[in-house]
Amino acid sequence: MKRILIVDDEAHITLVLKMHLERAGYAIETANNGKAGLEAVTRQAPDALITDIQMPLMTGRELCLAIGQALPARTFPILVMTSRTDREEREWTAAIPLLEFLEKPVSMRSVLSRLEKHLGSGVVAGATP
């Protein structure tokens, strides 16, 4: 089963993502800020990471840059979700390999589609996406 790490400080967003992704057959781990997310990634790299940008302790941008330093040979995709669509945000995300920018509100269909593009189908027998 593919393991997805969700890093977001908004509990309701984390819960909705977790529910839908588990239903689609993924194993989910969560962290409520970038610092906790980095600890989780360095403890055991996930198959994919979904993160917000604006978070306490360590932003999503800082998290992505720290992952690049800690794991320079990273092979897992990162999906960055944000309501901030200014050019500066798009520029730094475009400079990081295997990173996709998703504008909030994000549809679950879009999240699942991007995960499947990178990981193949996470759906298990009997699961309903």
C-alpha positions as CSV (number, residue, x, y, z in Angstrom):
1,M,0.0,0.0,0.0
2,K,1.4,3.4,-1.0
3,R,2.1,5.8,1.9
4,I,1.1,9.5,1.6
5,L,2.2,12.1,4.1
6,I,-0.2,15.1,4.5
7,V,1.3,18.2,6.0
8,D,-1.2,21.0,6.8
9,D,-2.1,23.0,9.8
10,E,-5.8,23.1,9.0
11,A,-7.3,20.1,10.7
12,H,-10.4,20.0,8.5
13,I,-8.4,19.9,5.3
14,T,-6.2,17.2,6.6
15,L,-9.2,15.2,7.7
16,V,-11.0,15.5,4.3
17,L,-7.8,14.5,2.4
18,K,-7.1,11.6,4.7
19,M,-10.7,10.3,4.4
20,H,-10.7,10.4,0.6
21,L,-7.2,9.0,0.2
22,E,-7.7,6.2,2.6
23,R,-10.9,5.3,0.7
24,A,-8.8,5.2,-2.5
25,G,-6.5,2.7,-0.9
26,Y,-3.6,4.8,0.4
27,A,-2.0,4.6,3.8
28,I,-2.0,8.1,5.4
29,E,0.3,9.8,7.8
30,T,-0.3,13.4,8.9
31,A,1.7,16.3,10.4
32,N,0.3,19.7,11.4
33,N,3.3,21.8,10.5
34,G,6.4,21.8,8.3
35,K,8.8,20.9,11.1
36,A,6.8,17.8,12.1
37,G,6.5,17.0,8.4
38,L,10.3,17.2,7.9
39,E,10.8,14.9,10.9
40,A,8.3,12.4,9.4
41,V,10.0,12.5,6.0
42,T,13.5,12.0,7.4
43,R,12.3,9.2,9.7
44,Q,10.7,7.3,6.7
45,A,10.3,8.8,3.2
46,P,6.7,8.6,2.0
47,D,5.6,7.5,-1.4
48,A,4.2,11.0,-1.9
49,L,3.9,14.2,0.1
50,I,1.0,16.7,0.1
51,T,1.7,20.0,1.8
52,D,0.2,23.4,2.3
53,I,2.5,26.5,2.1
54,Q,1.3,28.7,4.9
55,M,2.0,26.9,8.2
56,P,3.5,27.6,11.6
57,L,7.0,26.7,12.6
58,M,8.1,25.9,9.1
59,T,6.3,26.9,5.9
60,G,5.7,24.5,3.0
61,R,8.4,26.3,1.0
62,E,10.9,25.9,3.8
63,L,9.8,22.2,4.1
64,C,10.4,21.5,0.4
65,L,13.8,23.2,0.5
66,A,14.8,21.3,3.7
67,I,13.7,18.0,2.1
68,G,15.9,18.9,-0.9
69,Q,18.9,19.3,1.4
70,A,18.2,16.3,3.6
71,L,17.2,14.0,0.7
72,P,19.0,15.2,-2.5
73,A,18.1,12.0,-4.3
74,R,14.4,12.3,-3.4
75,T,12.2,10.2,-5.7
76,F,8.8,10.9,-4.2
77,P,6.5,13.5,-5.6
78,I,5.4,16.6,-3.7
79,L,2.0,18.2,-4.2
80,V,1.9,21.8,-2.9
81,M,-1.6,23.1,-2.1
82,T,-2.2,26.8,-1.6
83,S,-4.6,29.6,-2.1
84,R,-1.7,31.9,-2.8
85,T,-1.3,32.0,-6.6
86,D,1.1,34.9,-7.0
87,R,4.0,34.5,-9.4
88,E,6.6,34.2,-6.6
89,E,4.9,31.0,-5.3
90,R,4.8,29.5,-8.7
91,E,8.4,30.3,-9.5
92,W,9.9,28.5,-6.5
93,T,7.7,25.5,-6.9
94,A,8.7,25.3,-10.6
95,A,12.3,25.1,-9.7
96,I,12.0,21.9,-7.6
97,P,11.9,18.6,-9.4
98,L,8.9,16.3,-8.9
99,L,6.8,19.1,-7.4
100,E,3.3,20.1,-8.5
101,F,1.5,23.2,-7.6
102,L,-2.3,22.9,-6.8
103,E,-4.5,25.9,-6.2
104,K,-7.0,25.7,-3.4
105,P,-9.8,24.8,-3.3
106,V,-8.3,21.5,-4.6
107,S,-10.6,18.9,-6.0
108,M,-10.1,15.3,-4.8
109,R,-10.3,14.1,-8.3
110,S,-7.3,16.3,-9.2
111,V,-5.3,15.1,-6.2
112,L,-6.0,11.5,-7.0
113,S,-5.2,12.0,-10.6
114,R,-1.8,13.5,-9.8
115,L,-1.0,10.8,-7.3
116,E,-1.9,8.1,-9.8
117,K,0.2,9.8,-12.4
118,H,3.3,9.5,-10.1
119,L,2.5,6.3,-8.2
120,G,0.1,4.3,-10.3
121,S,-3.3,3.4,-8.9
122,G,-3.5,3.3,-5.2
123,V,-7.0,1.8,-5.3
124,V,-7.3,-1.5,-3.5
125,A,-9.9,-4.2,-4.3
126,G,-13.3,-3.2,-2.9
127,A,-12.3,0.4,-2.2
128,T,-14.5,3.2,-3.5
129,P,-12.7,6.4,-4.6
